[in-house]
Amino acid sequence: TSIVNVASSQRPALMRIMPGDPASSYLVRKLEAGPDIVGSIMPVASSQLDPALIKMLKDWIADGAKNN
């Protein structure tokens, strides 16, 4: 509930997680070094996440980001 449909503090026009729309979810943009991010990509302290984990997150978001 603290990230789904909650505005990003870095880009308030974007939701941290936009259910059904991974490309518009700021978290996905931060993980993939996407457009309009502020600061560093995530995770900051290490290399980019495994693409399989990012795909799993994107699939969950595309499926509505359900709290399950």
Backbone as a chain_set.jsonl record, in Angstrom:
{"seq": "TSIVNVASSQRPALMRIMPGDPASSYLVRKLEAGPDIVGSIMPVASSQLDPALIKMLKDWIADGAKNN", "coords": {"N": [[0.818, -1.214, 0.0], [2.126, 1.142, 0.339], [3.471, 1.691, -1.957], [1.976, 1.203, -4.276], [-0.005, 2.915, -6.539], [0.893, 5.309, -5.476], [2.357, 8.454, -5.525], [5.563, 9.103, -6.897], [8.257, 10.392, -5.022], [10.346, 11.579, -6.285], [9.553, 12.047, -8.927], [6.707, 13.313, -9.04], [4.571, 13.232, -10.876], [4.474, 10.664, -11.738], [3.465, 7.391, -10.76], [4.728, 5.323, -8.139], [4.283, 2.558, -8.407], [2.299, 1.74, -11.032], [-0.565, 0.185, -11.386], [-1.127, -2.305, -13.82], [0.424, -1.063, -15.737], [3.479, -1.301, -16.401], [5.48, 0.199, -17.77], [4.938, 2.811, -17.115], [5.443, 2.883, -14.458], [7.324, 4.179, -11.909], [9.216, 2.813, -10.349], [9.994, 0.642, -11.984], [11.209, 2.064, -14.042], [13.379, 3.122, -12.621], [14.761, 0.765, -12.028], [15.48, -0.12, -14.552], [16.971, 1.896, -15.625], [15.508, 3.806, -16.993], [13.594, 6.331, -18.874], [13.532, 9.742, -17.742], [14.328, 9.446, -15.023], [15.39, 10.344, -11.724], [18.457, 10.883, -10.199], [20.404, 7.986, -9.283], [20.311, 4.684, -10.827], [18.431, 1.828, -9.652], [19.204, -1.202, -7.949], [21.082, 0.909, -5.768], [23.502, 0.277, -4.438], [24.59, -1.89, -5.738], [25.049, -3.934, -8.721], [22.851, -3.915, -11.611], [19.627, -5.438, -11.236], [18.866, -8.923, -11.729], [17.648, -9.714, -14.909], [15.475, -11.525, -15.009], [14.215, -11.187, -12.527], [13.358, -8.553, -12.759], [11.583, -8.862, -14.874], [9.663, -10.483, -13.614], [8.654, -8.661, -11.719], [7.595, -6.724, -13.471], [5.647, -8.279, -14.76], [3.928, -8.795, -12.585], [3.059, -6.19, -12.038], [1.794, -5.618, -14.505], [-0.274, -7.389, -14.274], [-1.918, -6.129, -12.539], [-0.865, -5.468, -10.049], [-1.561, -6.744, -7.623], [-2.392, -7.171, -4.149], [-1.295, -9.737, -2.996]], "CA": [[0.0, 0.0, 0.0], [2.969, 2.339, 0.354], [4.089, 1.935, -3.267], [1.014, 1.06, -5.364], [-0.818, 4.121, -6.704], [1.479, 6.368, -4.654], [3.235, 9.271, -6.354], [6.999, 9.083, -6.618], [8.736, 11.65, -4.448], [11.287, 12.168, -7.239], [8.755, 12.446, -10.092], [5.336, 13.209, -8.551], [3.611, 12.949, -11.944], [4.487, 9.22, -11.956], [3.221, 6.543, -9.603], [5.808, 4.365, -7.865], [3.774, 1.395, -9.123], [1.036, 2.021, -11.708], [-1.128, -1.119, -11.715], [-1.464, -2.533, -15.212], [1.269, -0.295, -16.653], [4.872, -1.314, -15.949], [6.282, 1.246, -18.407], [4.674, 4.079, -16.426], [5.767, 2.712, -13.043], [8.632, 4.782, -11.662], [10.135, 1.79, -9.839], [10.532, -0.079, -13.138], [12.134, 2.985, -14.71], [14.612, 3.186, -11.82], [15.457, -0.517, -12.153], [15.968, -0.304, -15.914], [17.612, 3.139, -16.081], [14.588, 4.308, -18.002], [13.498, 7.774, -19.098], [13.066, 10.702, -16.728], [14.608, 9.134, -13.623], [16.202, 11.293, -10.97], [19.484, 10.19, -9.436], [20.978, 6.727, -9.755], [19.421, 3.547, -11.019], [18.306, 0.975, -8.477], [19.648, -0.828, -6.605], [22.21, 1.839, -5.78], [24.738, -0.3, -3.899], [25.077, -3.05, -6.488], [24.747, -3.903, -10.145], [21.445, -4.028, -11.971], [18.982, -6.698, -10.873], [18.738, -9.961, -12.735], [16.509, -9.443, -15.793], [14.342, -12.389, -14.662], [13.513, -10.558, -11.412], [12.681, -7.37, -13.287], [10.429, -9.359, -15.635], [8.664, -10.923, -12.654], [8.036, -7.445, -11.194], [6.79, -6.134, -14.541], [4.471, -9.144, -14.941], [3.051, -8.541, -11.444], [2.442, -4.88, -12.267], [0.887, -5.768, -15.641], [-1.439, -8.154, -13.79], [-2.715, -5.29, -11.634], [-0.154, -5.204, -8.793], [-2.462, -7.184, -6.561], [-1.842, -7.381, -2.82], [-1.532, -11.159, -2.716]], "C": [[0.856, 1.269, 0.0], [3.635, 2.607, -0.988], [3.108, 1.856, -4.433], [0.081, 2.269, -5.375], [-0.386, 5.25, -5.769], [2.463, 7.126, -5.536], [4.69, 9.13, -5.918], [7.4, 10.425, -6.014], [9.701, 12.353, -5.395], [10.591, 12.702, -8.488], [7.276, 12.315, -9.726], [4.279, 12.94, -9.622], [3.515, 11.454, -12.241], [4.212, 8.484, -10.655], [4.425, 5.632, -9.397], [5.496, 3.055, -8.584], [2.42, 1.784, -9.695], [0.449, 0.682, -12.136], [-1.536, -1.201, -13.188], [-0.534, -1.86, -16.21], [2.721, -0.236, -16.174], [5.711, -0.173, -16.522], [6.09, 2.61, -17.744], [4.965, 4.018, -14.935], [7.192, 3.203, -12.796], [9.646, 3.762, -11.149], [10.775, 1.01, -10.996], [11.538, 0.8, -13.873], [13.454, 3.081, -13.95], [15.428, 1.897, -11.946], [16.091, -0.699, -13.52], [16.701, 0.914, -16.473], [16.803, 3.764, -17.208], [14.53, 5.821, -18.078], [13.045, 8.528, -17.854], [13.335, 10.305, -15.288], [15.469, 10.238, -13.024], [17.208, 10.478, -10.178], [19.917, 8.898, -10.09], [19.909, 5.69, -10.04], [19.37, 2.742, -9.727], [18.7, -0.442, -8.871], [20.948, -0.027, -6.668], [23.517, 1.144, -5.411], [25.285, -1.471, -4.703], [24.741, -2.896, -7.967], [23.246, -4.087, -10.37], [20.899, -5.4, -11.587], [18.969, -7.663, -12.045], [17.509, -9.659, -13.596], [15.279, -10.304, -15.493], [13.539, -11.797, -13.5], [12.754, -9.321, -11.876], [11.452, -7.797, -14.084], [9.314, -9.806, -14.7], [7.924, -9.72, -12.064], [7.121, -6.817, -12.244], [5.531, -6.956, -14.803], [3.46, -8.918, -13.821], [2.332, -7.204, -11.618], [1.426, -4.971, -13.397], [-0.388, -6.501, -15.246], [-2.261, -7.373, -12.76], [-2.084, -4.998, -10.304], [-1.017, -5.556, -7.573], [-1.717, -7.417, -5.248], [-2.112, -8.828, -2.404], [-0.243, -11.889, -2.416]], "O": [[0.357, 2.352, -0.307], [4.296, 3.633, -1.154], [3.396, 2.405, -5.497], [-0.539, 2.604, -4.365], [-1.212, 6.049, -5.327], [3.298, 6.524, -6.211], [4.997, 9.049, -4.729], [6.929, 11.473, -6.455], [9.863, 13.572, -5.329], [11.014, 13.716, -9.042], [6.649, 11.311, -10.064], [3.191, 12.464, -9.298], [2.585, 11.016, -12.918], [4.664, 8.894, -9.586], [5.068, 5.217, -10.361], [6.346, 2.51, -9.287], [1.499, 2.119, -8.951], [0.894, 0.096, -13.123], [-2.189, -0.308, -13.726], [-0.683, -2.062, -17.416], [3.144, 0.769, -15.603], [6.569, 0.367, -15.823], [6.975, 3.463, -17.803], [4.756, 4.999, -14.222], [8.145, 2.705, -13.397], [10.825, 3.847, -11.49], [11.979, 0.753, -10.975], [12.599, 0.327, -14.28], [14.523, 3.118, -14.559], [16.657, 1.944, -11.967], [17.123, -1.358, -13.644], [17.015, 0.958, -17.662], [17.343, 4.189, -18.23], [15.314, 6.515, -17.431], [12.283, 8.017, -17.032], [12.636, 10.78, -14.393], [16.175, 10.959, -13.729], [16.844, 9.484, -9.551], [19.808, 8.736, -11.305], [18.774, 5.788, -9.574], [20.174, 2.956, -8.82], [18.535, -0.829, -10.028], [21.8, -0.269, -7.523], [24.546, 1.413, -6.031], [26.35, -1.994, -4.374], [24.219, -1.869, -8.401], [22.487, -4.374, -9.444], [21.621, -6.396, -11.612], [19.052, -7.258, -13.205], [16.438, -9.377, -13.06], [14.152, -9.855, -15.702], [12.312, -11.894, -13.488], [11.632, -9.073, -11.432], [10.398, -7.169, -13.985], [8.142, -9.538, -14.964], [6.702, -9.755, -11.923], [5.997, -6.423, -11.933], [4.463, -6.393, -15.043], [2.258, -8.857, -14.08], [1.13, -7.106, -11.371], [0.314, -4.459, -13.27], [-1.452, -6.262, -15.815], [-3.2, -7.915, -12.178], [-2.705, -4.33, -9.477], [-1.168, -4.769, -6.638], [-0.551, -7.812, -5.247], [-2.998, -9.117, -1.601], [-0.26, -13.093, -2.158]]}, "num_chains": 1, "name": "protein.A"}
